[in-house]
C-alpha cells in the first residue's frame, strides 16, 4: 500500500481537542498537514491548538461544534 502524502492537505478531525483526535492531529501536523479541529468545548480546542502549534507552526483551525445537534 502506498503511503499517503498529507503535505498542505487540510484534515478535519471531529473530537480533535483531546484523546485519539488530538493524537491524530499531532501526527498529521508532523506530516505537514493543515488541521481543522471540531469539538464541543472552545477552551479545550484552544488548548489543543496551542499544543499543536508547539509541534509545528502551521495553520490549526478550531471550530466549536456539536455534531450530534442537527440545527
C-alpha positions as CSV (number, residue, x, y, z in Angstrom):
1,X,0.0,0.0,0.0
2,X,1.3,3.4,-0.9
3,X,2.0,6.0,1.8
4,X,-0.4,8.9,1.8
5,X,1.0,12.4,1.4
6,X,-0.7,14.9,3.7
7,X,1.6,17.9,2.9
8,X,-0.6,21.0,2.6
9,X,-3.7,18.9,2.8
10,X,-6.5,20.1,5.2
11,X,-7.7,17.3,7.5
12,X,-10.9,17.8,9.5
13,X,-10.9,15.9,12.9
14,X,-14.1,15.7,15.0
15,X,-13.4,15.3,18.7
16,X,-9.9,16.7,18.0
17,X,-9.4,18.6,21.2
18,X,-8.2,15.6,23.2
19,X,-7.6,11.8,23.2
20,X,-7.4,10.0,20.0
21,X,-8.4,13.0,18.0
22,X,-5.6,15.1,19.4
23,X,-3.1,12.3,18.9
24,X,-4.2,12.0,15.2
25,X,-3.9,15.8,14.8
26,X,-0.4,15.7,16.2
27,X,0.7,13.0,13.8
28,X,-0.9,14.9,10.8
29,X,0.9,18.1,11.9
30,X,4.2,16.2,11.9
31,X,3.3,15.1,8.3
32,X,2.9,18.8,7.3
33,X,-0.9,18.7,7.1
34,X,-3.2,21.6,8.0
35,X,-5.7,20.6,10.6
36,X,-9.2,21.7,11.4
37,X,-10.3,20.6,14.8
38,X,-14.0,20.3,15.8
39,X,-15.2,19.8,19.4
40,X,-17.8,21.0,21.8
41,X,-15.5,22.9,24.2
42,X,-13.8,26.0,23.0
43,X,-11.4,26.1,25.9
44,X,-10.2,22.6,25.1
45,X,-9.9,23.4,21.4
46,X,-7.8,26.5,22.2
47,X,-5.5,24.3,24.5
48,X,-5.2,21.7,21.7
49,X,-4.4,24.4,19.2
50,X,-1.6,25.7,21.4
51,X,-0.1,22.2,21.8
52,X,-0.2,21.6,18.1
53,X,1.5,24.9,17.3
54,X,4.4,23.8,19.5
55,X,4.9,20.9,17.2
56,X,4.9,22.9,14.1
57,X,3.9,26.4,13.2
58,X,1.2,25.7,10.6
59,X,-2.4,26.6,10.4
60,X,-4.6,24.9,13.1
61,X,-8.2,25.9,12.7
62,X,-10.6,25.3,15.6
63,X,-14.4,25.2,15.5
64,X,-16.8,24.8,18.4
65,X,-19.5,22.4,17.2
66,X,-21.6,19.5,18.5
67,X,-22.1,17.1,15.6
68,X,-25.0,15.4,17.5
69,X,-27.2,18.5,17.1
70,X,-28.9,19.0,13.7
71,X,-29.6,22.7,14.0
